[in-house]
Amino acid sequence: MTAVTKTLDASGLACPMPIVRTRQALDGLATGDVLELISTDRGSWRDVPAWAESTGNPLLESREEDGRFIFLIQKA
Amino acid sequence: MIEVVSIDTPSLGDRSYLTTDGEVAVVVDPQRDLDRVMRLVEERQLRLSHVLETHVHNDYVTGGFALAQHTGATYVLNADDDVAFDHHGVTDGDELRTGGLILRVVHTPGHTPTHLSYALHDVSGKAIGVFTGGSMLFGSIGRTDLVDAAMTETLSRSQFRSVRRLAAILPDEVEVHPTHGFGSHCAATQTTRSASTIGAERTDNPALVADDEGTFIRALLSGLHPYPTYYAHMAPFNRSGPRAFEPVLPAPLDVPAIVAAVRAGSWVLDLRDRRAYGNSHLLGTLNAELRNDLPTYVGWLVPFDAAMVLLGDDRDDIAEAQRMLARIGYERLAGQAAVTELDWDGHELERSLRVARFADLDDTAADERTVLDVRDEWEWDSGHHPDAFHVPFHQLADRVGEIPPGRPVWVYCATGARATLAASVLERAGHQGVLVDDFCLPGDVPGKAAAAAKAS
């Protein structure tokens, strides 16, 4: 189980807000910290890995749970 | 023990509610796909006695009329609501008693003139929760510009007073259960909480913390973003007593039938991921990715009563899209097909759409392409590509003629979803589109010229 530094619940937010909030949250973390993002936006399943790759912040885990999409992103 | 169960519709940013004492149930603001509510009612063996509407909805087709018909429940709306069907009309101060549930009607105009909230009490009279519809939302309020431009200021004043009234008559611990929020365009601002109480709202609800009514109204009106054009059709549809959504797909089409549909002017929507579409698609089909925003973008682009054909990866995706679109009254489905079962390789209408990134755009010269930003005004205002031309997505259908012909159009948005749909619209109109599948978030200024300027 990866240790989570901070959880960002972006449930209910519509595109582009989940990514906008994720970026803001990661800006406030230190290298190596892990952000847990919770989203209900189906588009996140595609956007979050794409954004993580584009910005070089490793996506450690992604899963779907009861209609919510959960991601663990590490700050590079 | 009274329970409130929330039934979420994330693609519209809406919630419906079922409240029960364990035997009897009341449903508030149900959506059109009744199977979700009926499953709850049947699993728990409840008797549905009432279906309540907080207002005649502007953002979705109600399932209330059909649900009441189907179950024999009493259909409750404001007595002043102008609707085509029989219903139990209520007014401010009325009380509905059913089993161990008491619901008190509070007239809370603002989002609409006849909008009601329902305060839930147990038989001892203790207030437990309040169904606030589009009035008091989580840290926000329902927008007041959906009825008539001439009424907006009056409705804004009413909304301020309605939210304050709810906070005045209900104690802090009462749970707030709004219908709108969660990404809905009916919310005046983005809401972030997923649960709340009257006490929590006192700390940051704009209507409760504003210094005065005037300040509140100015802030509310200046912060409103565009709402989907399909909204104009919802209230009339709801007033007519809409039937339930039937999850039945039409027969699958083959490639010649799909081509015929395109030629006949049907709106053929390809639900696949932008890369699959970019790799190979049929000219004249539009890339409306299956995401929560599908109803919003389709509602902005496709005429309300247009015939549609859905193409998707598989039957499940197509059925999901059909359900999402039916909730907003888009139900003229003329056909569908799973792309995995089709072969259009080498067809004269087969096309591919180049998928690129901002770094690729940097390698092109300004006079050899057009750069198109399809984000909303507030996103554009926060920063944009220096060479970009701006047409907000919701205006694209009307303004596509403004795009200069004869050179590729590189289209971008915040994450690429609106852009791929826009690029396919441009291609259908005869342009050569390039999809910038990249990120341009609020505040970003993409492009190497901008980066160089920033570095120096």
Interface residues (C-beta under 8 A of the other chain):
Chain A: D9 S11 G12 L13 A14 C15 P16 M17 I19 V20 R23 T40 D41 R42 G43 R46 D47 A50 W51 S54 G67
Chain B: D8 P10 S11 G13 G181 F182 G183 Q190 T191 T192 S194 D273 E289 L290 R291 N292 D293 R357 E379 A414 T415 G416 A417 D437 D438 F439 L441 P442
